[in-house]
Amino acid sequence: MGRREFLVIATTTSLLTTLSRPSQSQSVRPTTADPADPIVKPDRLRPEQTVGIISPAGATFVPEQLDIVVDAVRGLGLVPRVAPHTLDRYGYLAGKDEDRAADVNQFFADPTIAALLPIQGGWGSSRILPYLDYDLIRQNPKIIVGFSDLTALLLGIHAQTGLVTFHGPNGLTAWRSPQTTSFRQVLFEAGLSQIQNQRSAADRDRLMQVSNRVRTITPGQAEGRLIGGNLSILSGIVGSPYVPNLDGAILFLEDVGEYIYRVDRMITHLKLAGVFDNLAGLIFGQCSGCGPGSDYGSLTLEDVIRDHIQPLGIPAWSGATIGHVEPVLTLPIGTRVAIDATTGSIQMLEAAVK
């Protein structure tokens, strides 16, 4: 699916060792939380706090990449701590499911850890969901951020605990200025960010915008809780207790490296499963490298999106710069936002951290 990103080496630390390897389904709710339930906001980040570096998904094949993530954390003015199983390998995964989950559980239990940052996505985050201790996570709310395959972790934790999670950079993303500014504004400053497509460098001296254009599907404004992430991953966990209640939500979707007919199939799956039934609005971001398969006539990606989304009659647009593109902006999952489908803007209505 092309959802790799990168990985790394190690600073070692003493972690909580009293936590045993997790047993499956130890604190999973049978149903997702009601949207009327109060959300749980983590504390904001402050300089010199400790960030736990984890590998809940794909394996790190180039250990030096851990050094890169450690440097990125230090560049943010934070202190890196590497989880015990970060450099484990089990095929394409960063270790056995129980061990990857144990790292997440240990860092949530550790009072010296302020946030959890995955090295990369890849594959396998959904496999650890039954092994997470959701009671522990609910009682020790912290920032957890990531994107791509980490969608399963972000949505699963939010669905099971009400904790606001963050669709944002993995450790090995670029960390150039716009990405870092967004991360700081949302997570350090408790700011109310507005997310809107910006002109590319190539467009700055043009009379008109050529790239990063907003494609309005249905005009209008809406408010609701922002929920979303990677289309393939969401499609794979629909029907499980790890998908938040989407009644009245603003749903955003993105993907990478999928044939258009597969995108069609996954969106159809969401529609047939009732995911779209009570949405307040929908945003389709980037589908980077998504093209027609060989030997088939194809609809365009826009054909597929409009076929499924326009009949919903809710404010919606495609082309948002959300996905496997730069910059990877920080979007809170679970807090209220206002959207405008004509201008393609997302305005946070409340701080996502305390």
C-alpha positions in Angstrom: 0.0 0.0 0.0 3.1 2.2 0.0 2.5 3.6 3.5 6.1 3.3 4.7 8.1 6.1 6.1 11.3 5.4 8.0 13.0 4.4 11.3 16.1 4.4 13.7 18.8 3.8 16.4 18.6 4.0 20.2 19.0 5.9 23.3 18.1 3.5 26.0 16.3 4.3 29.3 14.8 2.7 32.2 11.1 2.1 31.5 8.4 0.8 33.8 9.1 -2.9 34.0 6.2 -3.7 36.3 3.8 -4.0 33.4 3.5 -7.5 32.1 3.0 -8.3 28.4 -0.7 -7.4 27.7 -3.3 -10.0 27.4 -5.8 -9.7 24.5 -9.0 -7.6 24.9 -8.3 -6.8 28.5 -10.3 -3.5 28.6 -12.1 -3.2 25.3 -15.6 -1.7 25.3 -18.1 -3.7 23.3 -19.4 -0.6 21.6 -17.9 2.8 20.6 -18.4 5.8 22.8 -21.4 8.0 22.4 -20.6 11.4 20.7 -22.3 13.1 23.7 -19.7 11.6 26.1 -17.1 14.2 27.2 -13.8 14.0 25.5 -10.5 13.7 27.3 -7.9 16.3 26.5 -4.2 15.7 27.2 -1.9 18.3 28.8 -0.1 20.6 26.4 3.6 20.0 25.7 6.2 22.2 27.4 9.9 22.6 26.7 12.2 19.9 28.2 9.4 17.4 28.6 10.0 13.8 27.6 8.6 12.3 24.4 8.4 8.5 24.1 9.5 7.2 20.7 7.6 4.0 19.7 7.3 1.7 16.7 3.8 0.3 16.8 3.7 -0.5 13.1 6.4 -1.3 10.5 9.9 -2.4 11.3 12.9 -0.1 11.1 15.2 -1.5 8.4 17.8 1.3 8.7 18.7 1.7 12.4 20.3 5.1 11.7 16.8 6.5 11.2 16.2 6.3 14.9 19.0 8.9 15.3 17.1 11.2 12.9 13.9 10.9 15.0 15.9 11.5 18.2 17.4 14.6 16.6 13.9 15.8 15.6 12.6 15.5 19.1 15.6 17.4 20.5 15.1 20.0 17.8 11.6 20.6 19.2 13.1 21.4 22.6 12.0 18.0 24.0 13.8 15.0 25.5 13.6 11.7 23.6 13.2 8.4 25.2 13.2 5.2 23.1 10.8 2.3 23.9 12.4 -1.1 24.6 11.1 -2.8 21.4 11.6 0.1 19.0 14.1 -1.8 16.9 12.6 -5.2 17.1 11.9 -7.1 13.9 9.2 -9.6 13.1 9.1 -9.8 9.3 7.8 -6.4 8.2 6.6 -5.5 11.7 8.5 -3.8 14.5 8.2 -6.9 16.7 5.5 -9.1 18.0 2.0 -7.6 18.5 2.2 -8.0 22.3 5.6 -6.3 22.5 4.6 -3.3 20.4 1.5 -2.9 22.5 3.5 -3.2 25.7 5.6 -0.2 24.7 2.5 1.9 24.2 1.0 0.7 27.5 4.3 1.4 29.4 4.7 4.9 28.1 1.1 5.8 28.9 1.7 4.5 32.5 5.0 6.3 32.9 4.3 9.7 34.5 7.5 11.2 33.1 6.3 10.8 29.5 4.3 13.7 28.1 3.7 12.4 24.5 4.1 9.4 22.3 5.7 9.8 18.8 5.8 6.8 16.4 8.9 6.5 14.1 6.8 5.7 11.1 3.6 4.0 9.8 3.8 1.1 7.4 1.7 -1.9 8.5 0.3 -3.5 11.5 -1.0 -0.9 14.0 -4.5 -2.5 13.9 -3.0 -5.8 15.1 -2.1 -4.3 18.5 -5.5 -2.7 19.3 -6.8 -5.7 21.3 -3.6 -5.7 23.5 -3.8 -2.0 24.6 -4.9 -1.3 28.2 -7.6 1.3 27.5 -8.5 1.8 31.2 -4.8 2.7 31.8 -4.8 5.0 28.8 -8.0 6.7 30.0 -6.6 7.3 33.4 -3.3 8.7 32.1 -4.1 10.9 29.1 -1.2 11.9 27.0 -0.5 13.3 23.5 -0.2 10.6 20.8 0.4 11.7 17.3 1.0 10.1 13.9 -0.7 9.4 10.5 -1.0 6.8 7.8 -1.1 3.3 9.3 -1.2 4.9 12.7 -4.8 5.9 11.9 -5.8 2.6 13.6 -4.1 3.5 16.8 -5.5 7.1 16.8 -9.0 6.1 16.1 -9.0 3.0 18.3 -7.7 5.0 21.4 -10.2 7.8 20.8 -13.1 5.3 20.3 -12.2 3.4 23.5 -11.2 6.2 25.8 -12.5 9.6 24.5 -8.9 10.8 24.5 -8.2 13.4 21.8 -5.5 12.0 19.5 -3.6 13.8 16.8 -3.3 13.1 13.1 0.1 14.7 12.5 3.7 14.0 11.9 5.4 10.7 12.4 9.0 11.0 13.6 10.5 10.6 10.2 8.5 13.1 8.4 10.3 16.2 7.1 9.8 18.6 10.0 10.2 21.7 7.8 8.9 25.0 9.0 5.1 24.8 8.2 4.9 21.3 9.8 6.8 22.4 12.9 4.7 25.6 13.2 1.5 23.6 13.1 2.7 21.1 15.6 3.8 23.8 18.0 0.6 25.8 17.6 -1.7 22.9 18.4 0.3 21.0 21.0 2.5 23.6 22.8 0.3 26.7 22.5 -3.2 25.2 22.7 -4.0 27.3 19.6 -7.0 27.3 17.4 -5.4 26.5 14.1 -7.1 27.1 10.7 -6.1 24.6 8.0 -6.4 25.7 4.4 -4.6 24.9 1.2 -1.6 27.2 0.6 -0.1 28.1 -2.7 2.9 26.0 -3.6 6.3 27.6 -4.2 5.8 27.3 -7.9 2.5 29.2 -7.7 3.6 32.2 -5.6 4.4 34.5 -8.5 1.5 33.4 -10.6 -1.8 35.3 -11.0 -3.7 32.1 -10.3 -3.4 29.0 -8.1 -2.5 25.9 -10.2 -1.7 23.3 -7.6 -3.4 22.5 -4.3 -6.7 23.6 -5.6 -9.9 23.1 -3.6 -12.6 21.1 -5.5 -15.9 21.8 -3.9 -18.3 18.8 -4.1 -21.2 20.3 -2.2 -20.9 24.0 -0.9 -21.8 25.0 2.6 -20.6 25.3 6.1 -20.9 22.8 9.0 -19.6 22.1 12.5 -18.8 18.9 14.2 -16.2 16.7 15.8 -13.2 16.1 13.5 -12.6 12.4 12.9 -10.6 10.7 10.2 -7.4 9.4 8.7 -6.2 6.9 6.2 -9.0 5.5 4.0 -7.5 2.0 3.7 -7.0 1.7 7.5 -10.5 3.0 8.4 -12.0 0.6 5.8 -10.1 -2.2 7.5 -11.4 -1.6 11.0 -15.0 -0.6 10.2 -17.3 -2.9 12.2 -14.9 -3.2 15.1 -15.1 -1.4 18.5 -12.2 0.7 17.4 -14.1 3.2 15.2 -15.5 6.3 16.9 -19.2 7.1 16.7 -19.4 9.3 13.6 -22.9 10.8 14.2 -22.6 14.6 13.5 -18.9 14.3 12.7 -16.7 16.0 10.1 -14.9 13.0 8.4 -11.6 13.5 6.6 -9.9 10.8 4.5 -6.6 10.4 2.6 -4.6 7.6 1.1 -1.5 6.7 -0.9 -0.5 4.3 -3.7 -4.0 2.8 -4.3 -5.6 2.0 -7.7 -8.7 4.0 -8.3 -10.9 0.9 -8.3 -9.6 0.0 -4.9 -10.4 3.5 -3.6 -13.9 3.0 -5.1 -14.3 -0.4 -3.3 -13.1 1.1 0.1 -15.4 4.1 -0.1 -18.3 1.8 -1.1 -17.5 -0.3 1.9 -17.7 2.7 4.2 -21.0 3.7 2.6 -22.6 0.3 2.9 -21.4 0.0 6.5 -23.3 3.2 7.3 -20.2 5.3 8.0 -21.6 8.2 5.9 -25.2 8.1 7.2 -25.1 10.9 9.8 -22.0 12.9 8.9 -22.1 16.7 9.2 -19.4 17.2 6.5 -16.7 15.3 4.6 -13.2 16.2 3.4 -11.2 14.1 1.0 -7.5 15.0 1.1 -4.8 13.7 -1.1 -4.6 10.3 -2.7 -0.9 10.4 -3.6 0.0 8.1 -6.4 -3.5 6.8 -6.8 -4.0 5.9 -10.5 -5.9 3.4 -12.7 -4.8 -0.2 -12.7 -3.4 -1.7 -16.0 -5.7 -3.4 -18.5 -8.9 -1.7 -17.1 -10.9 1.2 -18.2 -11.1 3.6 -15.3 -13.1 6.2 -13.7 -11.1 9.2 -12.5 -10.5 9.6 -8.8 -12.8 12.7 -8.9 -15.5 10.6 -10.6 -15.4 8.1 -7.7 -15.4 10.7 -5.0 -18.3 12.7 -6.5 -20.3 9.5 -7.2 -20.3 8.6 -3.5 -20.1 11.9 -1.7 -22.4 14.3 -3.7 -25.6 12.4 -3.0 -25.0 12.8 0.7 -26.0 16.5 0.4 -23.5 17.6 3.1 -20.8 20.2 2.8 -17.9 18.4 1.2 -14.7 19.0 -0.9 -11.7 17.2 -2.1 -8.1 18.3 -2.7 -7.3 19.2 0.9 -3.6 19.1 1.6 -4.1 16.3 4.1 -2.2 13.0 3.6 1.2 11.8 2.4 2.2 15.3 1.3 4.2 18.1 2.8 3.6 19.7 5.2 2.0 17.1 7.5 -0.2 19.4 9.6 -1.4 18.5 13.1 -5.2 17.8 13.2 -6.9 16.9 16.5 -9.2 13.9 16.4 -12.3 14.4 18.5 -12.5 18.2 19.0 -15.0 20.5 17.3 -14.2 22.3 14.1 -16.1 24.5 11.6 -15.6 23.8 7.9 -16.4 25.8 4.7 -16.6 23.6 1.7 -16.3 26.5 -0.8 -13.1 27.9 0.6 -11.8 24.5 1.8 -11.1 25.7 5.3 -11.0 23.8 8.7 -11.2 26.1 11.7 -10.6 24.6 15.2 -13.3 25.8 17.6 -11.7 24.6 20.8 -8.2 23.9 22.0 -7.2 20.3 21.8 -4.9 20.2 24.8 -5.2 21.6 28.3 
